[in-house]
Amino acid sequence: MRRNTFTAIIFAIAVTLALRGPVVAQTGQASQSGKDQVKTDSRMIYHNGPIVTGVPEVYFIWYGTWDNNADNTAVQFILTDFLSNVGGSPYFQINAMYPNGIGGAPSGALFYSGAAIDRYSHGLELTASDMAGIVGDQILSGGLPLTPSGIYVVMASADVSSNSTGFCIPAALPQHGTFTALGSQSPWAFVGNPNRCPTVEAPQFYAGATPLSTPNQNLAADAMASTLAQLLSRVITNP
């Protein structure tokens, strides 16, 4: 990926996070003073939860139909290229600044380690348990390896919905969790396709109802890259 394109996507990620609203420090307080000014000097407090250290290996599961047109093929290429470059970037190394209680911190790195295809094994409307099941099925069938450092991301085509997890619902956060296969527990994440509800899932690329230019001139790919980067940071800091 060209460096300026990668930088543009990272900027889009920052805009996405800003559109989600102000971030509240882990102290649980959002102090204000003066004319509704948000307090910005609160420390981030560690609350004894697990974090992912080492170098995660990230796998895609292309769920639904992705081989029916050139646009979908382009989305796959852009997202695979993005995942191959985001590990070790200044954006992703921010995670390395927040250690756990014994000083262990995320490495700020990750590897894209492969992909599998799933053609609607759990239907068109997915629940969180469906998403975990999609990943578990790939492990049990040998479609993807079970690795201790693995993170498994379900990438949905535009005909797939998930009302129960908040996809296409304004202000809902991207979904992630854990699954158990072969006696091991690993994290999974879900990235829905914004072409299903673009003004909700890609608001950074809209001015009202008017679509704006995106870094790769591909709304689905660039919005999914933004969601993917945010999700991976969430998984690494709160698996």
C-alpha positions as CSV (number, residue, x, y, z in Angstrom):
1,M,0.0,0.0,0.0
2,R,1.3,3.4,-0.8
3,R,2.3,5.4,2.4
4,N,0.0,8.4,1.6
5,T,-3.0,6.1,1.1
6,F,-2.3,4.3,4.5
7,T,-2.0,7.7,6.2
8,A,-5.3,8.8,4.7
9,I,-7.1,5.7,6.0
10,I,-5.6,6.3,9.5
11,F,-6.9,9.9,9.4
12,A,-10.3,8.5,8.5
13,I,-10.1,6.2,11.6
14,A,-9.4,9.3,13.7
15,V,-12.5,11.0,12.3
16,T,-14.6,7.9,12.9
17,L,-13.5,7.8,16.6
18,A,-14.3,11.5,16.9
19,L,-17.8,10.9,15.5
20,R,-18.4,8.3,18.2
21,G,-18.4,11.1,20.8
22,P,-16.0,12.1,23.5
23,V,-13.9,9.4,25.1
24,V,-14.3,9.1,28.9
25,A,-11.1,8.2,30.8
26,Q,-11.1,4.9,32.6
27,T,-11.6,6.7,35.9
28,G,-15.2,6.7,34.9
29,Q,-15.5,10.5,35.2
30,A,-15.9,13.1,32.5
31,S,-15.2,16.3,34.4
32,Q,-16.2,19.6,32.8
33,S,-15.5,23.2,33.6
34,G,-16.2,26.6,32.1
35,K,-18.4,26.4,29.0
36,D,-18.9,22.6,28.9
37,Q,-15.2,22.0,28.2
38,V,-14.3,18.3,28.6
39,K,-11.4,17.7,31.0
40,T,-8.5,16.2,29.1
41,D,-5.8,15.5,31.7
42,S,-7.4,12.5,33.4
43,R,-5.1,9.5,33.7
44,M,-6.1,6.2,32.0
45,I,-6.4,3.7,34.9
46,Y,-5.7,0.0,34.5
47,H,-8.6,-2.1,36.0
48,N,-6.9,-5.5,36.2
49,G,-8.4,-7.0,33.0
50,P,-6.5,-9.1,30.5
51,I,-4.6,-7.6,27.6
52,V,-3.0,-9.2,24.5
53,T,0.8,-9.2,24.6
54,G,3.2,-10.5,22.1
55,V,2.4,-10.3,18.3
56,P,-1.2,-11.3,17.4
57,E,-1.8,-13.3,14.3
58,V,-5.0,-12.0,12.5
59,Y,-7.1,-14.2,10.3
60,F,-10.0,-13.1,8.0
61,I,-13.1,-15.1,7.4
62,W,-14.9,-13.7,4.3
63,Y,-18.5,-14.5,5.2
64,G,-21.2,-14.4,2.5
65,T,-20.5,-13.6,-1.2
66,W,-17.3,-11.8,-2.1
67,D,-16.5,-13.1,-5.6
68,N,-19.5,-11.8,-7.5
69,N,-18.1,-8.5,-8.8
70,A,-14.9,-6.4,-9.2
71,D,-15.9,-4.0,-6.4
72,N,-16.0,-6.8,-3.8
73,T,-12.7,-8.1,-5.1
74,A,-11.2,-4.6,-4.6
75,V,-12.6,-4.5,-1.0
76,Q,-10.8,-7.8,-0.2
77,F,-7.5,-6.5,-1.7
78,I,-7.6,-3.2,0.1
79,L,-8.5,-4.7,3.5
80,T,-5.8,-7.5,3.2
81,D,-3.3,-4.8,2.2
82,F,-4.4,-2.6,5.1
83,L,-4.1,-5.4,7.7
84,S,-0.7,-6.3,6.3
85,N,0.5,-2.7,7.0
86,V,-1.2,-1.5,10.2
87,G,0.9,-3.6,12.6
88,G,3.9,-1.6,13.8
89,S,2.4,1.7,12.5
90,P,2.4,4.8,14.8
91,Y,-1.4,4.4,15.1
92,F,-1.2,0.9,16.3
93,Q,1.8,1.4,18.6
94,I,-0.3,3.6,20.8
95,N,-1.6,0.4,22.4
96,A,2.0,-0.3,23.6
97,M,1.8,2.7,25.9
98,Y,-0.8,1.0,28.2
99,P,0.7,-1.9,30.2
100,N,-1.1,-4.2,32.6
101,G,-0.4,-4.4,36.3
102,I,2.9,-6.2,36.0
103,G,4.3,-4.0,33.2
104,G,3.4,-6.2,30.3
105,A,2.0,-4.2,27.3
106,P,0.7,-4.9,23.8
107,S,3.6,-5.0,21.3
108,G,2.0,-2.6,18.8
109,A,2.6,-5.2,16.1
110,L,0.5,-7.8,14.4
111,F,0.6,-10.1,11.4
112,Y,-1.9,-10.9,8.7
113,S,-1.8,-14.7,8.8
114,G,-4.4,-15.9,6.3
115,A,-8.1,-16.1,5.3
116,A,-10.9,-18.5,4.8
117,I,-14.3,-18.4,3.0
118,D,-17.7,-19.1,4.5
119,R,-20.8,-19.0,2.3
120,Y,-23.6,-18.3,4.7
121,S,-23.1,-21.3,7.1
122,H,-25.1,-19.3,9.7
123,G,-27.5,-17.5,7.4
124,L,-28.0,-13.8,6.6
125,E,-28.9,-12.6,10.1
126,L,-26.1,-13.1,12.6
127,T,-26.1,-13.1,16.4
128,A,-23.0,-12.9,18.6
129,S,-23.2,-16.7,19.1
130,D,-23.4,-17.1,15.3
131,M,-20.2,-15.1,14.9
132,A,-18.4,-17.2,17.4
133,G,-19.7,-20.3,15.7
134,I,-18.5,-19.2,12.3
135,V,-15.0,-18.9,13.7
136,G,-15.2,-22.2,15.6
137,D,-16.4,-24.0,12.6
138,Q,-13.3,-22.9,10.6
139,I,-11.0,-24.2,13.4
140,L,-12.8,-27.5,13.7
141,S,-12.9,-28.1,10.0
142,G,-9.2,-27.2,9.5
143,G,-10.0,-24.1,7.4
144,L,-7.9,-22.0,9.8
145,P,-5.4,-23.0,12.4
146,L,-5.9,-22.6,16.1
147,T,-3.0,-20.5,17.3
148,P,-2.5,-19.1,20.9
149,S,-2.0,-15.6,19.5
150,G,-4.8,-15.8,16.9
151,I,-7.5,-13.1,16.4
152,Y,-10.3,-14.2,14.0
153,V,-12.3,-11.5,12.2
154,V,-15.6,-12.2,10.4
155,M,-15.8,-9.9,7.4
156,A,-19.4,-9.8,6.2
157,S,-20.7,-9.1,2.7
158,A,-23.4,-6.4,2.2
159,D,-26.3,-8.8,2.3
160,V,-25.5,-9.9,5.9
161,S,-27.1,-8.2,8.8
162,S,-26.8,-8.4,12.6
163,N,-29.6,-6.4,14.4
164,S,-29.0,-8.1,17.7
165,T,-25.4,-6.9,18.0
166,G,-26.1,-3.4,16.8
167,F,-24.8,-3.4,13.3
168,C,-26.5,-0.6,11.3
169,I,-27.8,0.9,14.6
170,P,-26.4,4.4,15.3
171,A,-23.8,4.7,18.1
172,A,-23.5,1.0,18.5
173,L,-19.9,-0.2,19.0
174,P,-18.4,-2.9,16.8
175,Q,-18.8,-6.4,18.1
176,H,-16.2,-8.8,19.5
177,G,-15.9,-11.6,22.0
178,T,-14.3,-15.0,22.6
179,F,-15.0,-18.6,21.3
180,T,-13.9,-21.9,22.6
181,A,-12.5,-24.6,20.3
182,L,-10.4,-27.7,21.0
183,G,-10.2,-26.7,24.6
184,S,-8.8,-23.2,23.9
185,Q,-10.4,-19.8,24.1
186,S,-9.6,-17.2,21.5
187,P,-10.9,-13.8,20.5
188,W,-13.1,-13.1,17.5
189,A,-14.4,-9.8,16.0
190,F,-17.1,-8.9,13.4
191,V,-16.9,-6.2,10.7
192,G,-20.1,-5.6,8.9
193,N,-20.3,-4.2,5.4
194,P,-21.2,-0.5,5.4
195,N,-22.8,-0.8,1.9
196,R,-25.8,-2.1,3.8
197,C,-26.3,1.1,5.7
198,P,-23.6,3.6,4.6
199,T,-24.7,6.7,6.5
200,V,-24.7,4.8,9.8
201,E,-21.6,2.6,9.4
202,A,-19.5,5.1,7.4
203,P,-20.6,8.5,8.7
204,Q,-17.0,9.9,8.3
205,F,-17.5,9.7,4.5
206,Y,-20.8,11.6,4.4
207,A,-21.9,15.2,4.7
208,G,-25.5,14.7,5.6
209,A,-26.8,12.4,2.9
210,T,-24.1,13.4,0.4
211,P,-21.2,10.9,0.0
212,L,-17.7,12.2,0.1
213,S,-14.4,11.1,-1.4
214,T,-12.6,8.2,0.5
215,P,-8.9,7.4,0.5
216,N,-9.2,4.5,-2.0
217,Q,-12.4,5.7,-3.7
218,N,-14.0,2.6,-2.2
219,L,-16.5,3.4,0.5
220,A,-16.9,-0.2,1.8
221,A,-13.2,-0.9,2.0
222,D,-12.2,2.4,3.6
223,A,-15.0,2.3,6.2
224,M,-14.3,-1.4,7.0
225,A,-10.6,-0.6,7.4
226,S,-11.5,2.1,9.9
227,T,-13.8,-0.2,11.8
228,L,-11.2,-3.0,11.7
229,A,-8.4,-0.9,13.1
230,Q,-10.7,0.3,16.0
231,L,-11.8,-3.3,16.6
232,L,-8.3,-4.8,16.7
233,S,-7.3,-2.2,19.3
234,R,-10.4,-3.0,21.4
235,V,-9.6,-6.8,21.2
236,I,-5.9,-6.3,22.2
237,T,-6.8,-4.1,25.1
238,N,-9.9,-5.9,26.2
239,P,-10.0,-9.5,24.8
